[in-house]
Amino acid sequence: MGKKVLYFISCEDDYGIELATEHIDDDDITILLIQNAVYFANKSNKIMAQALSKNKRVAACKEDVEIRGLNNYISDKVELVSSAEIIDIVFENDNIVNM
């Protein structure tokens, strides 16, 4: 088994999601969306659908989703996590890629 790698994405640049999607299959990949990056969790976002189809774990900050009024637009496959849970996710991983 490979490493646990967290892609910590905070901006509306799809490069981080593309990079995480192309990551080798041996590694356990989590994509964590915060701040304006939560817009990527939209049900109709094609790049996020691609990441989800490749069995990447995708989580979004619940507070950031709520502040932006996106609750009804988030894919059911995206895990909504609290700020406290974000800290747990950070410490669960071997490597972090901050985008």
C-alpha positions as CSV (number, residue, x, y, z in Angstrom):
1,M,0.0,0.0,0.0
2,G,1.2,3.5,-0.8
3,K,1.0,6.7,1.1
4,K,-2.0,8.7,2.3
5,V,-1.9,12.0,0.4
6,L,-4.1,15.0,1.1
7,Y,-4.7,17.6,-1.6
8,F,-5.7,20.7,0.4
9,I,-7.4,23.0,-2.1
10,S,-8.5,26.5,-1.2
11,C,-8.9,28.3,-4.5
12,E,-10.9,28.0,-7.7
13,D,-8.0,26.6,-9.7
14,D,-8.8,23.1,-11.1
15,Y,-5.1,22.2,-11.4
16,G,-5.0,20.7,-7.9
17,I,-8.0,18.4,-8.6
18,E,-6.5,17.3,-11.9
19,L,-3.2,16.5,-10.1
20,A,-5.0,14.5,-7.4
21,T,-7.0,12.7,-10.1
22,E,-3.9,11.7,-12.0
23,H,-2.1,10.5,-8.8
24,I,-0.9,6.9,-8.8
25,D,-3.5,4.4,-7.7
26,D,-1.3,2.8,-5.0
27,D,-1.7,5.9,-2.9
28,D,-4.8,6.7,-0.8
29,I,-5.9,10.2,-2.0
30,T,-8.1,12.7,-0.3
31,I,-9.2,15.9,-1.9
32,L,-10.2,18.5,0.7
33,L,-12.1,21.6,-0.5
34,I,-12.1,24.7,1.6
35,Q,-13.0,28.4,1.1
36,N,-13.9,29.1,-2.6
37,A,-12.7,25.7,-3.7
38,V,-16.0,24.3,-2.3
39,Y,-17.6,25.5,-5.6
40,F,-15.9,22.4,-7.2
41,A,-18.2,20.1,-5.2
42,N,-21.1,21.2,-7.4
43,K,-23.0,18.2,-8.8
44,S,-22.5,19.3,-12.4
45,N,-18.7,19.9,-12.1
46,K,-17.1,17.5,-14.6
47,I,-13.6,17.6,-13.1
48,M,-15.0,16.6,-9.7
49,A,-17.1,13.9,-11.3
50,Q,-13.9,12.5,-12.8
51,A,-12.2,12.5,-9.5
52,L,-15.1,10.7,-7.8
53,S,-15.3,8.1,-10.6
54,K,-11.6,7.3,-9.9
55,N,-12.5,6.5,-6.2
56,K,-10.8,9.6,-4.8
57,R,-12.2,10.6,-1.4
58,V,-13.6,14.2,-1.7
59,A,-14.5,16.3,1.4
60,A,-15.7,19.8,1.6
61,C,-15.8,22.2,4.6
62,K,-19.4,22.2,5.7
63,E,-19.2,25.8,7.0
64,D,-17.8,27.1,3.7
65,V,-20.5,25.3,1.8
66,E,-23.2,26.8,4.1
67,I,-21.8,30.3,4.0
68,R,-22.0,30.2,0.2
69,G,-25.5,28.8,0.1
70,L,-24.4,25.7,-1.8
71,N,-26.1,23.0,0.3
72,N,-28.6,22.0,-2.4
73,Y,-25.9,21.9,-5.1
74,I,-23.3,19.6,-3.6
75,S,-22.8,16.1,-4.9
76,D,-24.0,13.3,-2.5
77,K,-20.6,11.7,-3.0
78,V,-18.8,14.6,-1.4
79,E,-18.4,14.3,2.4
80,L,-19.2,17.5,4.3
81,V,-16.8,17.9,7.2
82,S,-16.6,20.4,10.1
83,S,-13.6,22.5,10.9
84,A,-12.7,20.2,13.7
85,E,-12.9,17.2,11.3
86,I,-10.5,19.0,8.9
87,I,-7.8,18.9,11.6
88,D,-8.3,15.1,11.9
89,I,-8.1,14.6,8.2
90,V,-4.8,16.6,8.1
91,F,-3.2,14.4,10.7
92,E,-4.5,11.2,9.0
93,N,-2.3,11.8,6.0
94,D,1.4,11.2,5.3
95,N,1.8,14.0,2.8
96,I,-0.1,17.2,2.1
97,V,-0.2,19.1,-1.2
98,N,-1.5,22.6,-0.6
99,M,-3.1,24.2,-3.7
